[in-house]
Amino acid sequence: MKRLFLYGLMVTQLFACAFLAPLKNETDHNARATNKSAILAINQWHLLGRLSVRHAKESGLTKLDWQHSELSDELILSTSLGGVLAKLSYMDNRIIVAGSDGISHVVTEQELHSQIGYLPPLNHLKFWVRGFPNPEIDVQIQQVDSSDELSFEQDGWDVELTRFETFSAFELPTKVSLIKGGLKIKLVVDEWLD
């Protein structure tokens, strides 16, 4: 009898999960293209997410808190328990890095590359995370399979934008995957904040 009760409970839980699954947003690429200029006009935004990097034989996973303004990008990388690993500020092609010790240093792209082993596409990510290529440079669209995916190549990076969801009336990707050579970067957006 007890076993029958447990089976019944498991079945009801499965049905409950099935009915609570989030509804999929159907997105029209034309609507997204129409919103592109409106999205570009937004000068300030803030997102919370997770960042995973795989390079050579190393990999890492961090939490990401990213605040963008017209003048700068402020990124805070932290552990799953909330400890700050690094703060990175990017403005006027200058990179300021503060480690877990809190000491800030202005670094060049070459110095950043030597410190972390690769150069992240800082000047492009602010466009890619919002669902479209950087309009300032050439792009090669690879595929647009559905309303939920966009793939392109830009500045040597293979970019895949997936899982589009509505945030403040805009369709934005919640997953950004980047590949360049042996480097793989994935950014998952958990929340857009006003």
PEUR-V122899 format. One record per residue. N is the residue number from 1. OMEGA is omega in degrees with one decimal (999 if undefined). BURIAL is # if it has 9 or more other C-alpha atoms within 8 Angstrom, else .. Layout:
BEGIN
N OMEGA BURIAL
N OMEGA BURIAL
END
This chain:
BEGIN
1 179.9 .
2 -179.9 .
3 178.7 .
4 177.8 .
5 179.6 .
6 177.1 .
7 178.8 .
8 178.6 .
9 179.0 .
10 179.9 .
11 179.6 .
12 177.4 .
13 177.3 .
14 178.0 .
15 179.4 .
16 177.8 .
17 -179.1 .
18 -178.0 .
19 -179.6 .
20 179.6 .
21 -178.9 .
22 177.5 .
23 -178.9 .
24 176.4 .
25 174.0 .
26 -176.0 .
27 178.3 #
28 -178.8 .
29 177.6 .
30 177.5 .
31 178.9 .
32 178.0 #
33 177.8 .
34 -179.3 .
35 -175.8 #
36 -178.8 #
37 177.5 .
38 178.5 .
39 178.2 #
40 -178.4 .
41 178.6 .
42 -175.6 .
43 -179.1 .
44 173.2 .
45 -175.0 #
46 177.8 #
47 173.0 #
48 -179.2 #
49 179.7 #
50 -177.9 #
51 176.6 #
52 -178.6 #
53 173.6 #
54 -179.0 #
55 -176.2 #
56 -178.4 .
57 -177.6 .
58 175.3 .
59 179.6 .
60 179.3 .
61 179.4 #
62 169.4 #
63 -177.8 #
64 172.5 #
65 -172.2 #
66 175.5 #
67 -179.2 #
68 171.1 #
69 -179.0 #
70 -175.3 .
71 -174.2 .
72 171.3 #
73 178.8 #
74 -179.4 #
75 175.3 #
76 177.5 #
77 -177.5 #
78 178.2 #
79 178.5 #
80 178.0 .
81 175.5 .
82 177.8 .
83 -178.0 .
84 176.1 #
85 -178.9 #
86 171.8 #
87 -178.5 #
88 176.1 #
89 -179.0 #
90 178.8 #
91 179.5 #
92 -178.9 .
93 173.6 .
94 179.9 #
95 176.6 #
96 -177.7 #
97 173.3 #
98 179.8 #
99 -179.8 #
100 177.1 .
101 178.0 .
102 -179.6 .
103 -177.8 .
104 178.3 .
105 170.8 .
106 -178.8 .
107 173.8 #
108 176.8 .
109 179.3 .
110 178.0 .
111 177.4 .
112 178.1 #
113 -178.7 #
114 -179.8 .
115 -174.5 .
116 175.1 .
117 177.7 .
118 177.6 #
119 179.5 #
120 -178.2 .
121 -172.7 .
122 -176.3 .
123 179.6 .
124 -173.5 #
125 -178.7 .
126 174.6 #
127 -175.1 #
128 -177.3 #
129 178.1 #
130 168.6 #
131 178.7 #
132 179.2 .
133 173.9 #
134 -176.6 #
135 -176.2 .
136 -179.7 .
137 -178.6 .
138 179.2 .
139 175.2 #
140 179.2 .
141 -178.6 .
142 179.6 .
143 172.3 .
144 -174.9 #
145 -174.9 .
146 178.0 .
147 -175.6 #
148 -177.3 #
149 174.1 #
150 178.7 #
151 178.1 #
152 176.8 #
153 179.9 #
154 178.1 #
155 178.5 .
156 -179.6 .
157 168.6 #
158 -173.8 #
159 175.9 #
160 179.0 #
161 -176.0 #
162 177.5 #
163 179.2 #
164 177.3 #
165 -179.1 #
166 173.7 #
167 -179.8 .
168 176.1 .
169 178.2 .
170 174.7 #
171 -177.0 #
172 178.9 #
173 174.1 #
174 176.4 #
175 178.1 #
176 179.7 #
177 -177.4 #
178 176.5 #
179 173.5 #
180 -175.5 #
181 179.9 .
182 -177.7 .
183 176.9 #
184 179.0 #
185 175.2 #
186 176.5 #
187 177.0 #
188 179.5 #
189 177.7 #
190 -174.9 #
191 169.9 .
192 -179.4 #
193 177.7 .
194 999 .
END
